[in-house]
C-alpha cells in the first residue's frame, strides 16, 4: 500500500466514523466527550448474498419520491410496511438521507423519522394553512355564497 493509498484509506475510515458520530444523540456525544460512555465500533458483514440483494433492492431516491407523493402519514407508513424493511435497511436509508440514526431507535421510530423528514413538514404546513379542509364541497358552498 502506497502512502497515497494509506492516506485515502484513513480519510475514508474517518468519514465513516464521523457519519456514525452524527447518528448519535447530543446526549450520547456529550457522554462520550465527558468519558462517561464509550464509543464502540464493530465490523458487520452481510451474512448472505440474499441479505445484500435485499438491502440494495430499495433505492433511497425512489423511496423518497414515493413517500413525497403521500397525502398522509398513514399512507407513507403503509408503503414502508409493505416493503418489510429491516432495521438495518431503515438505518441505511436514513443515513443516505442524512437523518440522525440513534442506535437505540427501533424500526417503528426509524419509520417515524423518515416520514416526518420527507412529508411531515408539508402536512403540518397544510394543516396550519387550513388547506386540509379545502375540499370541493367547501369550494362549492363558497361559490354559492358569493352569488
C-alpha positions in Angstrom: 0.0 0.0 0.0 1.5 3.3 -1.1 1.5 6.4 1.1 -1.4 8.0 -1.0 -3.4 4.8 -0.7 -2.8 4.8 3.1 -4.0 8.4 3.3 -7.1 7.8 1.2 -7.9 4.7 3.3 -7.5 6.8 6.5 -9.7 9.5 5.2 -12.4 7.1 4.2 -12.3 5.4 7.6 -12.5 8.8 9.4 -15.5 9.7 7.3 -17.3 6.5 8.3 -16.5 7.2 11.9 -17.8 10.8 11.6 -21.0 9.5 10.0 -21.5 7.2 12.9 -20.9 10.0 15.4 -23.6 12.1 13.6 -26.1 9.3 14.2 -25.7 9.7 17.9 -27.9 11.9 20.0 -26.4 15.0 21.5 -26.6 13.4 24.9 -24.7 10.3 23.7 -22.0 12.5 22.1 -21.7 14.5 25.4 -21.3 11.4 27.4 -18.5 10.2 25.1 -16.8 13.5 25.3 -17.0 13.5 29.1 -15.7 9.9 29.3 -18.9 8.5 31.0 -19.6 6.5 27.9 -17.5 4.6 25.3 -17.8 4.5 21.6 -17.6 1.0 20.2 -17.1 0.3 16.6 -17.9 -3.1 15.2 -17.4 -4.6 11.8 -20.6 -6.1 10.3 -20.7 -8.0 7.1 -23.7 -9.3 5.2 -24.3 -12.9 6.2 -25.7 -14.0 2.9 -25.9 -12.8 -0.7 -29.7 -12.6 -0.2 -29.3 -10.0 2.5 -27.0 -7.9 0.3 -29.5 -8.1 -2.6 -32.4 -7.1 -0.3 -30.6 -4.1 1.1 -29.6 -3.0 -2.4 -33.2 -3.5 -3.7 -34.6 -0.5 -2.0 -33.3 2.6 -3.7 -33.4 5.6 -1.4 -34.3 8.2 -4.1 -37.1 6.1 -5.5 -38.5 5.6 -2.0 -38.2 9.3 -1.1 -40.2 10.1 -4.3 -42.9 7.6 -3.5 -43.2 8.9 0.1 -43.4 12.6 -1.2 -46.5 11.7 -3.1 -48.3 10.5 0.0 -51.2 12.5 1.3 -51.0 11.3 4.9 -48.6 9.8 7.4 -50.7 6.6 7.4 -50.3 6.3 3.7 -46.5 6.7 4.0 -46.3 4.2 6.8 -48.3 1.6 4.8 -45.7 2.0 2.0 -42.8 1.4 4.4 -44.6 -1.5 6.0 -45.4 -3.1 2.6 -41.6 -3.1 1.8 -41.0 -5.1 5.0 -37.7 -3.2 5.5 -35.4 -4.5 8.3 -33.9 -2.2 10.9 -30.6 -2.2 9.0 -32.3 -1.2 5.8 -34.2 1.7 7.5 -30.9 2.8 9.1 -29.1 2.8 5.7 -31.9 4.7 4.1 -32.0 7.2 6.9 -28.2 7.7 6.7 -28.4 8.2 3.0 -31.0 10.9 3.6 -28.6 12.4 6.2 -31.0 11.9 9.1 -29.9 11.1 12.7 -29.9 7.4 13.4 -29.6 6.8 17.2 -28.6 3.3 17.9 -31.5 2.7 20.3 -34.2 3.5 17.7 -36.3 0.6 16.7 -37.8 0.1 13.2 -41.0 2.0 14.2 -39.1 5.0 15.3 -36.9 4.9 12.2 -40.1 4.9 10.1 -41.4 7.8 12.0 -38.2 9.8 11.4 -38.3 9.0 7.7 -42.0 10.0 7.4 -41.6 13.2 9.3 -38.5 14.3 7.4 -39.9 13.6 4.0 -43.6 14.7 4.3 -44.2 15.8 7.8 -43.3 19.4 7.2 -45.6 19.6 4.2 -48.6 18.0 6.1 -48.0 20.4 9.1 -48.0 23.4 6.7 -51.2 22.3 5.0 -52.9 21.8 8.4 -51.7 25.3 9.6 -52.9 26.9 6.4 -56.3 25.1 6.7 -55.9 23.6 3.2 -56.8 20.2 4.5 -60.4 21.3 4.8 -60.4 22.9 1.3 -62.5 20.1 -0.3 -64.6 20.5 -3.5 -67.7 20.7 -1.3 -66.3 23.7 0.6 -65.4 25.4 -2.6 -68.9 24.9 -4.0 -70.5 26.3 -0.8 -68.2 29.4 -1.0 -69.2 29.8 -4.7 -72.9 29.8 -3.8 -72.3 32.4 -1.1 -70.7 34.9 -3.5 -73.7 34.9 -5.9 
